[in-house]
Amino acid sequence: MTPETKMTKCVFCGNNATTKNSAGQPVCQEHREKEPKDV
């Protein structure tokens, strides 16, 4: 896999992030409704 094809990871579980939460953090479908994580 080349570096350019890096997938965005969910900030909670590390799975592929398919969407963003209310804070604009990348999250998977499962964690979409979860409270934003402090980073």
N, C-alpha and C positions, 0 to 999 in steps of 0.2 A: 504493500500500500504506500502510495506517495504522500508526502506531507500535505500537499494541496487538497487532498480529499479527506481531511480530518473532519470527523463528525462532531457535532456539538453534543456534549454530554449533559445529562440531567444533573443539576446541582445537588440533588438528594440521593440518587441511587447510582449514577454513573451510566445508566442506559442511554440510548440515543434520545436526544431531546427533540421532540416533534413540535413543540409549541413554547410559548413564554408565559410566565405567570404575571401577576399584577405589577411586580417590580421590574419586569423585563428580563428576568433571569431565565436561562434555558431550562426547561423541564420536560419530562416525559408526560404522556397522557395521564398516567397514574397519579402524578404529583401536581397536576395543573391547578387544582383547587387548594393546595396546601399553602399555608402562610409563607411569605417570602423568607428566605434564609439570610441571616447576616453573614456577609463575607468580608 
